[in-house]
């Protein structure tokens, strides 16, 4: 192979990757979300407001659990978990082509990305990890699953499952009610 061709090889590979990535992005954006995905995203948007933890009897406590805010012209939902606390975390929900996805900015210092599973109904959504950034290995500790149950307009259960040592670990249930005052 000539020296000039060898010099061009990295540029040709880069151009090839850029074209492939562009094609993948275009294909993803061409996919429209189905009615179930849209209904689930609307349920997430409807969470806008402050949500408090409940006690064992199901009564609202004084512990602010999460705040939800619709942002970016209605194309994203921002959740702040434990707002103002040292372990505050942020999760961003949005549509990616035909898929409902989230990125969780965790107090562990990593960012799991999850995609909603297909099937079921609009009263729940099961997010499964499809990648995680800022870890040495996908087997490192990270949030791996989140299941939301839209129990009623003012009641929500979110079950977050941790991934530890290459397997699903503990699930943290968060039962919440919307602040109505």
MDTraj code that builds the backbone (N, CA, C; nanometers):
import mdtraj as md
import numpy as np

residues = "UNK UNK UNK UNK UNK UNK UNK UNK UNK UNK UNK UNK UNK UNK UNK UNK UNK UNK UNK UNK UNK UNK UNK UNK UNK UNK UNK UNK UNK UNK UNK UNK UNK UNK UNK UNK UNK UNK UNK UNK UNK UNK UNK UNK UNK UNK UNK UNK UNK UNK UNK UNK UNK UNK UNK UNK UNK UNK UNK UNK UNK UNK UNK UNK UNK UNK UNK UNK UNK UNK UNK UNK UNK UNK UNK UNK UNK UNK UNK UNK UNK UNK UNK UNK UNK UNK UNK UNK UNK UNK UNK UNK UNK UNK UNK UNK UNK UNK UNK UNK UNK UNK UNK UNK UNK UNK UNK UNK UNK UNK UNK UNK UNK UNK UNK UNK UNK UNK UNK UNK UNK UNK UNK UNK UNK UNK UNK UNK UNK UNK UNK UNK UNK UNK UNK UNK UNK UNK UNK UNK UNK UNK UNK UNK UNK UNK UNK UNK UNK UNK UNK UNK UNK UNK UNK UNK UNK UNK UNK UNK UNK UNK UNK UNK UNK UNK UNK UNK UNK UNK UNK UNK UNK UNK UNK UNK UNK UNK UNK UNK UNK".split()
xyz = np.array([
    [0.0859, -0.1171, 0.0000],
    [0.0000, 0.0000, 0.0000],
    [0.0902, 0.1230, 0.0000],
    [0.0563, 0.2235, -0.0790],
    [0.1404, 0.3426, -0.0880],
    [0.1280, 0.4273, 0.0371],
    [0.2311, 0.5126, 0.0576],
    [0.2313, 0.6001, 0.1760],
    [0.1135, 0.6972, 0.1722],
    [0.0802, 0.7465, 0.0557],
    [-0.0296, 0.8436, 0.0475],
    [-0.1636, 0.7766, 0.0788],
    [-0.1818, 0.6533, 0.0379],
    [-0.3042, 0.5806, 0.0705],
    [-0.3114, 0.5498, 0.2200],
    [-0.1990, 0.5121, 0.2791],
    [-0.1946, 0.4892, 0.4235],
    [-0.2283, 0.6161, 0.5004],
    [-0.1828, 0.7283, 0.4526],
    [-0.2109, 0.8560, 0.5194],
    [-0.3596, 0.8894, 0.5120],
    [-0.4255, 0.8498, 0.4038],
    [-0.5686, 0.8783, 0.3870],
    [-0.6582, 0.7786, 0.4590],
    [-0.6065, 0.6629, 0.4946],
    [-0.6869, 0.5578, 0.5559],
    [-0.7630, 0.6047, 0.6803],
    [-0.7000, 0.6734, 0.7763],
    [-0.7772, 0.7193, 0.8931],
    [-0.8919, 0.8122, 0.8554],
    [-0.8693, 0.8986, 0.7560],
    [-0.9759, 0.9892, 0.7129],
    [-1.0902, 0.9138, 0.6470],
    [-1.0565, 0.8134, 0.5670],
    [-1.1605, 0.7325, 0.5036],
    [-1.2421, 0.6558, 0.6065],
    [-1.1749, 0.6003, 0.7079],
    [-1.2460, 0.5290, 0.8141],
    [-1.3358, 0.6228, 0.8925],
    [-1.2868, 0.7417, 0.9230],
    [-1.3656, 0.8410, 0.9954],
    [-1.4881, 0.8807, 0.9150],
    [-1.4714, 0.9038, 0.7855],
    [-1.5838, 0.9391, 0.6991],
    [-1.6853, 0.8258, 0.6945],
    [-1.6374, 0.7032, 0.6892],
    [-1.7253, 0.5871, 0.6879],
    [-1.8073, 0.5785, 0.8155],
    [-1.7424, 0.6001, 0.9303],
    [-1.8128, 0.5974, 1.0591],
    [-1.9145, 0.7091, 1.0666],
    [-1.8777, 0.8278, 1.0224],
    [-1.9696, 0.9415, 1.0258],
    [-2.0922, 0.9130, 0.9410],
    [-2.0732, 0.8549, 0.8236],
    [-2.1866, 0.8223, 0.7371],
    [-2.2765, 0.7183, 0.8029],
    [-2.2169, 0.6163, 0.8646],
    [-2.2942, 0.5131, 0.9326],
    [-2.3725, 0.5718, 1.0484],
    [-2.3094, 0.6551, 1.1300],
    [-2.3784, 0.7169, 1.2428],
    [-2.4923, 0.8051, 1.1946],
    [-2.4704, 0.8812, 1.0900],
    [-2.5745, 0.9677, 1.0343],
    [-2.6915, 0.8839, 0.9868],
    [-2.6635, 0.7725, 0.9188],
    [-2.7697, 0.6846, 0.8720],
    [-2.8495, 0.6267, 0.9885],
    [-2.7802, 0.5863, 1.0952],
    [-2.8479, 0.5298, 1.2123],
    [-2.9362, 0.6337, 1.2793],
    [-2.8850, 0.7560, 1.2910],
    [-2.9642, 0.8639, 1.3519],
    [-3.0862, 0.8938, 1.2666],
    [-3.0677, 0.9019, 1.1362],
    [-3.1802, 0.9297, 1.0466],
    [-3.2858, 0.8199, 1.0557],
    [-3.2427, 0.6941, 1.0620],
    [-3.3371, 0.5827, 1.0731],
    [-3.4132, 0.5888, 1.2047],
    [-3.3428, 0.6232, 1.3130],
    [-3.4063, 0.6329, 1.4444],
    [-3.5107, 0.7437, 1.4458],
    [-3.4770, 0.8575, 1.3865],
    [-3.5695, 0.9704, 1.3865],
    [-3.6892, 0.9469, 1.2953],
    [-3.6729, 0.8609, 1.1953],
    [-3.7813, 0.8321, 1.1024],
    [-3.8883, 0.7456, 1.1673],
    [-3.8557, 0.6769, 1.2756],
    [-3.9498, 0.5899, 1.3435],
    [-4.0394, 0.6738, 1.4343],
    [-4.1669, 0.6611, 1.4167],
    [-4.2627, 0.7343, 1.4997],
    [-4.3023, 0.6484, 1.6203],
    [-4.3215, 0.7110, 1.7363],
    [-4.3662, 0.6332, 1.8526],
    [-4.5088, 0.5831, 1.8327],
    [-4.5351, 0.4637, 1.8854],
    [-4.6711, 0.4113, 1.8768],
    [-4.7587, 0.4777, 1.9834],
    [-4.8871, 0.4462, 1.9818],
    [-4.9831, 0.5099, 2.0725],
    [-4.9491, 0.4820, 2.2189],
    [-4.9038, 0.3610, 2.2504],
    [-4.8696, 0.3261, 2.3881],
    [-4.7504, 0.4082, 2.4370],
    [-4.6485, 0.4210, 2.3542],
    [-4.5306, 0.4998, 2.3911],
    [-4.5695, 0.6454, 2.4143],
    [-4.6518, 0.7005, 2.3267],
    [-4.6976, 0.8393, 2.3437],
    [-4.7800, 0.8546, 2.4716],
    [-4.8657, 0.7574, 2.5005],
    [-4.9483, 0.7639, 2.6221],
    [-4.8608, 0.7611, 2.7473],
    [-4.7585, 0.6781, 2.7465],
    [-4.6674, 0.6715, 2.8612],
    [-4.5908, 0.8023, 2.8780],
    [-4.5463, 0.8607, 2.7672],
    [-4.4751, 0.9878, 2.7767],
    [-4.5679, 1.0962, 2.8307],
    [-4.6934, 1.0955, 2.7888],
    [-4.7904, 1.1924, 2.8407],
    [-4.8125, 1.1722, 2.9909],
    [-4.8125, 1.0466, 3.0361],
    [-4.8254, 1.0193, 3.1804],
    [-4.7060, 1.0766, 3.2554],
    [-4.5850, 1.0630, 3.1993],
    [-4.4666, 1.1214, 3.2625],
    [-4.4782, 1.2740, 3.2684],
    [-4.5256, 1.3349, 3.1617],
    [-4.5433, 1.4807, 3.1601],
    [-4.6442, 1.5235, 3.2659],
    [-4.7483, 1.4437, 3.2834],
    [-4.8540, 1.4766, 3.3793],
    [-4.8058, 1.4695, 3.5242],
    [-4.6861, 1.4167, 3.5473],
    [-4.6308, 1.4119, 3.6832],
    [-4.5814, 1.5481, 3.7303],
    [-4.5775, 1.6461, 3.6429],
    [-4.5214, 1.7764, 3.6773],
    [-4.5716, 1.8230, 3.8137],
    [-4.4771, 1.8585, 3.9002],
    [-4.5079, 1.9038, 4.0344],
    [-4.4185, 1.8360, 4.1374],
    [-4.4550, 1.8529, 4.2632],
    [-4.3783, 1.7974, 4.3754],
    [-4.4458, 1.6708, 4.4261],
    [-4.3643, 1.5705, 4.4559],
    [-4.4119, 1.4404, 4.5011],
    [-4.3454, 1.4051, 4.6333],
    [-4.4260, 1.3618, 4.7302],
    [-4.3782, 1.3327, 4.8652],
    [-4.3862, 1.1838, 4.8950],
    [-4.2932, 1.1371, 4.9760],
    [-4.2944, 0.9987, 5.0227],
    [-4.4182, 0.9758, 5.1087],
    [-4.4610, 0.8501, 5.1152],
    [-4.5738, 0.8133, 5.1997],
    [-4.5267, 0.7217, 5.3114],
    [-4.6037, 0.7189, 5.4207],
    [-4.5707, 0.6284, 5.5306],
    [-4.6341, 0.4918, 5.5034],
    [-4.6193, 0.4000, 5.5987],
    [-4.6702, 0.2639, 5.5805],
    [-4.8207, 0.2589, 5.5619],
    [-4.8926, 0.3597, 5.6141],
    [-5.0377, 0.3653, 5.5988],
    [-5.0784, 0.4323, 5.4673],
    [-4.9804, 0.4789, 5.3898],
    [-5.0097, 0.5436, 5.2627],
    [-5.0354, 0.6923, 5.2727],
    [-5.0065, 0.7494, 5.3909],
    [-5.0294, 0.8934, 5.4109],
    [-4.9047, 0.9730, 5.3749],
    [-4.9267, 1.0908, 5.3243],
    [-4.8156, 1.1783, 5.2854],
    [-4.7297, 1.2149, 5.4061],
    [-4.5977, 1.2095, 5.3856],
    [-4.5025, 1.2542, 5.4874],
    [-4.4525, 1.3936, 5.4480],
    [-4.3602, 1.4479, 5.5252],
    [-4.3000, 1.5766, 5.4929],
    [-4.1745, 1.5617, 5.4067],
    [-4.1431, 1.4397, 5.3624],
    [-4.0223, 1.4139, 5.2856],
    [-4.0490, 1.4345, 5.1362],
    [-3.9904, 1.5408, 5.0812],
    [-4.0018, 1.5667, 4.9387],
    [-3.9153, 1.4640, 4.8659],
    [-3.9789, 1.3784, 4.7891],
    [-3.9105, 1.2677, 4.7225],
    [-3.8583, 1.3077, 4.5848],
    [-3.9471, 1.3672, 4.5040],
    [-3.9127, 1.4016, 4.3659],
    [-3.9893, 1.5237, 4.3195],
    [-3.9270, 1.5939, 4.2259],
    [-3.9941, 1.7028, 4.1545],
    [-3.9851, 1.6716, 4.0069],
    [-4.0951, 1.6909, 3.9364],
    [-4.0996, 1.6700, 3.7928],
    [-4.1284, 1.8030, 3.7254],
    [-4.0615, 1.8240, 3.6103],
    [-4.0793, 1.9471, 3.5348],
    [-4.0714, 1.9136, 3.3866],
    [-4.1689, 1.9632, 3.3110],
    [-4.1665, 1.9468, 3.1663],
    [-4.0785, 2.0584, 3.1119],
    [-3.9885, 2.0240, 3.0183],
    [-3.8902, 2.1189, 2.9663],
    [-3.8753, 2.1018, 2.8152],
    [-3.7915, 2.1860, 2.7569],
    [-3.7538, 2.1776, 2.6151],
    [-3.8756, 2.1758, 2.5231],
    [-3.9674, 2.2688, 2.5473],
    [-4.0849, 2.2779, 2.4605],
    [-4.1751, 2.1574, 2.4670],
    [-4.1757, 2.0887, 2.5802],
    [-4.2593, 1.9696, 2.5975],
    [-4.1955, 1.8412, 2.5484],
    [-4.0686, 1.8467, 2.5075],
    [-4.0044, 1.7264, 2.4540],
    [-3.9243, 1.6489, 2.5575],
    [-3.9192, 1.6997, 2.6812],
    [-3.8421, 1.6314, 2.7854],
    [-3.9097, 1.6509, 2.9210],
    [-3.8910, 1.5524, 3.0073],
    [-3.9348, 1.5613, 3.1468],
    [-3.8100, 1.5478, 3.2324],
    [-3.7922, 1.6438, 3.3230],
    [-3.6776, 1.6435, 3.4137],
    [-3.7278, 1.6055, 3.5521],
    [-3.6725, 1.4985, 3.6071],
    [-3.7056, 1.4558, 3.7433],
    [-3.5852, 1.4851, 3.8317],
    [-3.6099, 1.5510, 3.9444],
    [-3.5057, 1.5712, 4.0444],
    [-3.5456, 1.4897, 4.1660],
    [-3.4636, 1.3890, 4.1973],
    [-3.4897, 1.3008, 4.3113],
    [-3.4112, 1.3534, 4.4307],
    [-3.4736, 1.3570, 4.5464],
    [-3.4140, 1.4097, 4.6697],
    [-3.3632, 1.5527, 4.6482],
    [-3.4497, 1.6432, 4.5973],
    [-3.4045, 1.7784, 4.5661],
    [-3.3432, 1.8486, 4.6878],
    [-3.2273, 1.9094, 4.6663],
    [-3.1592, 1.9838, 4.7718],
    [-3.0782, 1.8996, 4.8682],
    [-3.0909, 1.7678, 4.8603],
    [-3.0179, 1.6784, 4.9510],
    [-2.8792, 1.6488, 4.8925],
    [-2.7864, 1.6047, 4.9770],
    [-2.6528, 1.5707, 4.9258],
    [-2.6547, 1.4616, 4.8181],
    [-2.7537, 1.3742, 4.8208],
    [-2.7631, 1.2651, 4.7234],
    [-2.8607, 1.2981, 4.6098],
    [-2.8846, 1.4282, 4.5840],
    [-2.9747, 1.4684, 4.4763],
    [-2.9318, 1.4042, 4.3446],
    [-3.0299, 1.3603, 4.2679],
    [-3.0046, 1.2988, 4.1374],
    [-3.1045, 1.3551, 4.0371],
    [-3.0707, 1.3470, 3.9094],
    [-3.1570, 1.3970, 3.8027],
    [-3.1771, 1.2857, 3.6999],
    [-3.3000, 1.2725, 3.6532],
    [-3.3305, 1.1796, 3.5459],
    [-3.4029, 1.2568, 3.4372],
    [-3.3596, 1.2374, 3.3133],
    [-3.4185, 1.3048, 3.1988],
    [-3.4904, 1.2014, 3.1128],
    [-3.6197, 1.2248, 3.0858],
    [-3.7024, 1.1347, 3.0049],
    [-3.7353, 1.2047, 2.8732],
    [-3.7299, 1.1306, 2.7632],
    [-3.7669, 1.1890, 2.6343],
    [-3.7906, 1.0777, 2.5327],
    [-3.8451, 1.1173, 2.4189],
    [-3.8634, 1.0242, 2.3088],
    [-3.7389, 1.0285, 2.2221],
    [-3.6967, 0.9109, 2.1773],
    [-3.5859, 0.8985, 2.0838],
    [-3.6410, 0.8216, 1.9646],
    [-3.6842, 0.8954, 1.8627],
    [-3.7545, 0.8315, 1.7523],
    [-3.8810, 0.7676, 1.8059],
    [-3.8955, 0.6380, 1.7890],
    [-4.0145, 0.5680, 1.8357],
    [-4.0030, 0.5107, 1.9756],
    [-3.8960, 0.5438, 2.0470],
    [-3.8716, 0.4849, 2.1790],
    [-3.8810, 0.5883, 2.2909],
    [-3.9266, 0.5438, 2.4087],
    [-3.9246, 0.6247, 2.5296],
    [-3.7993, 0.5858, 2.6064],
    [-3.7151, 0.6851, 2.6352],
    [-3.5859, 0.6580, 2.6977],
    [-3.5643, 0.7496, 2.8177],
    [-3.4659, 0.7114, 2.8993],
    [-3.4246, 0.7965, 3.0104],
    [-3.2742, 0.7891, 3.0253],
    [-3.2184, 0.8962, 3.0815],
    [-3.0805, 0.8961, 3.1284],
    [-3.0856, 0.9394, 3.2731],
    [-3.0289, 0.8583, 3.3604],
    [-3.0295, 0.8829, 3.5045],
    [-2.8909, 0.9304, 3.5470],
    [-2.8829, 1.0536, 3.5970],
    [-2.7575, 1.1109, 3.6441],
    [-2.7495, 1.0794, 3.7929],
    [-2.6799, 0.9712, 3.8237],
    [-2.6838, 0.9069, 3.9542],
    [-2.5817, 0.9647, 4.0518],
    [-2.6132, 0.9574, 4.1801],
    [-2.5202, 0.9973, 4.2861],
    [-2.3987, 0.9047, 4.2895],
    [-2.4077, 0.7890, 4.2241],
    [-2.2925, 0.6991, 4.2137],
    [-2.1876, 0.7553, 4.1178],
    [-2.2248, 0.8594, 4.0430],
    [-2.1313, 0.9217, 3.9501],
    [-2.1349, 0.8631, 3.8104],
    [-2.2329, 0.7767, 3.7814],
    [-2.2459, 0.7220, 3.6474],
    [-2.3804, 0.7619, 3.5878],
    [-2.4004, 0.7286, 3.4620],
    [-2.5210, 0.7709, 3.3916],
    [-2.5807, 0.6551, 3.3123],
    [-2.6656, 0.5739, 3.3771],
    [-2.7325, 0.4668, 3.3033],
    [-2.8349, 0.5243, 3.2061],
    [-2.8402, 0.4637, 3.0892],
    [-2.9409, 0.4971, 2.9897],
    [-3.0350, 0.3786, 2.9806],
    [-3.1642, 0.4057, 2.9803],
    [-3.2627, 0.2985, 2.9784],
    [-3.3659, 0.3240, 2.8702],
    [-3.4207, 0.2153, 2.8197],
    [-3.5216, 0.2194, 2.7151],
    [-3.6452, 0.1458, 2.7669],
    [-3.7637, 0.2021, 2.7393],
    [-3.8884, 0.1392, 2.7842],
    [-3.9146, 0.0112, 2.7054],
    [-3.9564, -0.0908, 2.7773],
    [-3.9951, -0.2171, 2.7148],
    [-4.1279, -0.1974, 2.6413],
    [-4.1477, -0.2749, 2.5376],
    [-4.2730, -0.2699, 2.4627],
    [-4.3759, -0.3611, 2.5283],
    [-4.5014, -0.3343, 2.5022],
    [-4.6089, -0.4171, 2.5544],
    [-4.6631, -0.3631, 2.6851],
    [-4.7667, -0.4264, 2.7331],
    [-4.8304, -0.3819, 2.8566],
    [-4.9329, -0.2732, 2.8292],
    [-4.9527, -0.1873, 2.9289],
    [-5.0496, -0.0798, 2.9135],
    [-4.9877, 0.0524, 2.9581],
    [-5.0643, 0.1593, 2.9472],
    [-5.0127, 0.2932, 2.9777],
    [-5.0036, 0.3211, 3.1271],
    [-5.0550, 0.2314, 3.2111],
    [-5.0510, 0.2552, 3.3556],
    [-4.9193, 0.2142, 3.4193],
    [-4.8274, 0.1597, 3.3396],
    [-4.6940, 0.1291, 3.3915],
    [-4.5947, 0.1332, 3.2759],
    [-4.4696, 0.1546, 3.3119],
    [-4.3628, 0.1520, 3.2123],
    [-4.2404, 0.0902, 3.2770],
    [-4.1783, -0.0027, 3.2052],
    [-4.0628, -0.0774, 3.2539],
    [-3.9415, -0.0365, 3.1719],
    [-3.8511, 0.0393, 3.2333],
    [-3.7284, 0.0818, 3.1676],
    [-3.6179, -0.0177, 3.1998],
    [-3.5412, -0.0580, 3.0968],
    [-3.4291, -0.1502, 3.1142],
    [-3.3021, -0.0844, 3.0623],
    [-3.1932, -0.1069, 3.1314],
    [-3.0654, -0.0467, 3.0965],
    [-3.0197, -0.0937, 2.9585],
    [-2.9788, 0.0015, 2.8774],
    [-2.9257, -0.0308, 2.7448],
    [-2.7833, 0.0239, 2.7287],
    [-2.7294, 0.0792, 2.8375],
    [-2.5927, 0.1310, 2.8355],
    [-2.5696, 0.2155, 2.9591],
    [-2.4440, 0.2318, 2.9941],
    [-2.4116, 0.3146, 3.1105],
    [-2.2764, 0.3802, 3.0851],
    [-2.2697, 0.5092, 3.1137],
    [-2.1432, 0.5793, 3.0941],
    [-2.0762, 0.6039, 3.2287],
    [-1.9469, 0.6301, 3.2210],
    [-1.8654, 0.6628, 3.3377],
    [-1.8468, 0.5436, 3.4314],
    [-1.8352, 0.4245, 3.3718],
    [-1.8000, 0.3030, 3.4455],
    [-1.6902, 0.2309, 3.3669],
    [-1.6135, 0.1505, 3.4361],
    [-1.5092, 0.0731, 3.3694],
    [-1.5690, -0.0433, 3.2911],
    [-1.6801, -0.0975, 3.3420],
    [-1.7444, -0.2128, 3.2806],
    [-1.8942, -0.2036, 3.3032],
    [-1.9718, -0.2594, 3.2115],
    [-2.1171, -0.2629, 3.2291],
    [-2.1557, -0.3426, 3.3538],
    [-2.0663, -0.4270, 3.4030],
    [-2.0927, -0.5046, 3.5238],
    [-2.0758, -0.4229, 3.6517],
    [-2.0179, -0.3020, 3.6414],
    [-2.0013, -0.2165, 3.7599],
    [-2.1375, -0.1740, 3.8139],
    [-2.1399, -0.1348, 3.9392],
    [-2.2636, -0.0955, 4.0068],
    [-2.3285, 0.0235, 3.9366],
    [-2.4580, 0.0088, 3.9065],
    [-2.5365, 0.1168, 3.8462],
    [-2.6853, 0.0826, 3.8577],
    [-2.7697, 0.1827, 3.8418],
    [-2.9129, 0.1579, 3.8351],
    [-2.9389, 0.0890, 3.7015],
    [-3.0125, -0.0210, 3.7062],
    [-3.0263, -0.1054, 3.5880],
    [-3.1694, -0.1147, 3.5362],
    [-3.2643, -0.0819, 3.6214],
    [-3.4049, -0.0957, 3.5834],
    [-3.4879, 0.0025, 3.6643],
    [-3.5919, 0.0541, 3.6025],
    [-3.6863, 0.1408, 3.6725],
    [-3.8259, 0.1091, 3.6213],
    [-3.9143, 0.0760, 3.7125],
    [-4.0530, 0.0465, 3.6751],
    [-4.1424, 0.1504, 3.7417],
    [-4.2201, 0.2193, 3.6592],
    [-4.3134, 0.3194, 3.7093],
    [-4.4542, 0.2645, 3.7008],
    [-4.5287, 0.2810, 3.8109],
    [-4.6697, 0.2435, 3.8165],
    [-4.7473, 0.3715, 3.8418],
    [-4.8255, 0.4132, 3.7413],
    [-4.9083, 0.5317, 3.7553],
    [-5.0373, 0.4869, 3.8223],
    [-5.0330, 0.4809, 3.9565],
    [-5.1410, 0.4211, 4.0344],
    [-5.2705, 0.5012, 4.0284],
    [-5.2605, 0.6322, 4.0251],
    [-5.3736, 0.7241, 4.0192],
    [-5.3156, 0.8606, 3.9820],
    [-5.4000, 0.9578, 3.9468],
    [-5.3446, 1.0880, 3.9075],
    [-5.2502, 1.1503, 4.0113],
    [-5.2712, 1.1198, 4.1370],
    [-5.1887, 1.1789, 4.2428],
    [-5.1100, 1.0754, 4.3221],
    [-5.0925, 0.9558, 4.2645],
    [-5.0177, 0.8498, 4.3330],
    [-4.9264, 0.7801, 4.2326],
    [-4.8006, 0.7604, 4.2729],
    [-4.7001, 0.7018, 4.1853],
    [-4.6113, 0.6079, 4.2648],
    [-4.5768, 0.4950, 4.2049],
    [-4.4769, 0.4047, 4.2610],
    [-4.3664, 0.3886, 4.1574],
    [-4.2432, 0.4077, 4.2003],
    [-4.1271, 0.3882, 4.1130],
    [-4.0335, 0.2900, 4.1815],
    [-4.0076, 0.1785, 4.1155],
    [-3.9168, 0.0764, 4.1684],
    [-3.7862, 0.0831, 4.0902],
    [-3.6775, 0.1216, 4.1587],
    [-3.5458, 0.1337, 4.0968],
    [-3.4605, 0.0144, 4.1410],
    [-3.4039, -0.0575, 4.0438],
    [-3.3236, -0.1765, 4.0724],
    [-3.1771, -0.1494, 4.0411],
    [-3.0928, -0.1806, 4.1392],
    [-2.9481, -0.1624, 4.1293],
    [-2.8847, -0.2860, 4.0670],
    [-2.7804, -0.2669, 3.9905],
    [-2.7012, -0.3744, 3.9314],
    [-2.5702, -0.3797, 4.0080],
    [-2.5366, -0.4948, 4.0663],
    [-2.4166, -0.5089, 4.1492],
    [-2.3458, -0.6384, 4.1112],
    [-2.2162, -0.6308, 4.0904],
    [-2.1353, -0.7494, 4.0598],
    [-2.1921, -0.8315, 3.9449],
    [-2.2403, -0.7630, 3.8418],
    [-2.2859, -0.8322, 3.7220],
    [-2.4256, -0.8903, 3.7271],
    [-2.5051, -0.8555, 3.8305],
    [-2.6414, -0.9082, 3.8409],
    [-2.7327, -0.8051, 3.9062],
    [-2.8630, -0.8200, 3.8791],
    [-2.9583, -0.7307, 3.9449],
    [-2.9534, -0.7540, 4.0950],
    [-2.9538, -0.6433, 4.1692],
    [-2.9480, -0.6503, 4.3148],
    [-3.0769, -0.6002, 4.3763],
    [-3.0628, -0.5196, 4.4809],
    [-3.1783, -0.4684, 4.5544],
    [-3.2640, -0.3748, 4.4703],
    [-3.3943, -0.3784, 4.4973],
    [-3.4889, -0.2856, 4.4371],
    [-3.5354, -0.1898, 4.5448],
    [-3.5314, -0.0603, 4.5130],
    [-3.5742, 0.0442, 4.6061],
    [-3.7110, 0.0949, 4.5591],
    [-3.8168, 0.0618, 4.6351],
    [-3.9489, 0.1130, 4.5971],
    [-3.9678, 0.2547, 4.6502],
    [-4.0186, 0.3417, 4.5662],
    [-4.0488, 0.4789, 4.6071],
    [-4.1969, 0.5023, 4.5855],
    [-4.2729, 0.5023, 4.6947],
    [-4.4158, 0.5304, 4.6864],
    [-4.4358, 0.6762, 4.7170],
    [-4.5071, 0.7460, 4.6271],
    [-4.5200, 0.8903, 4.6397],
    [-4.6621, 0.9358, 4.6114],
    [-4.6949, 1.0513, 4.6689],
    [-4.8205, 1.1206, 4.6373],
    [-4.7866, 1.2630, 4.5970],
    [-4.8694, 1.3169, 4.5096],
    [-4.8483, 1.4529, 4.4607],
    [-4.8892, 1.5553, 4.5663],
    [-4.8108, 1.6599, 4.5775],
    [-4.8487, 1.7709, 4.6649],
    [-4.9667, 1.8405, 4.6015],
    [-5.0735, 1.8546, 4.6737],
    [-5.1936, 1.9195, 4.6186],
    [-5.2223, 2.0522, 4.6864],
    [-5.1344, 2.0917, 4.7794],
    [-5.1565, 2.2203, 4.8476],
    [-5.0669, 2.3273, 4.7941],
])
top = md.Topology()
chain = top.add_chain()
for i, resn in enumerate(residues, 1):
    res = top.add_residue(resn, chain, resSeq=i)
    for name in ("N", "CA", "C"):
        top.add_atom(name, md.element.get_by_symbol(name[0]), res)
traj = md.Trajectory(xyz[None], top)
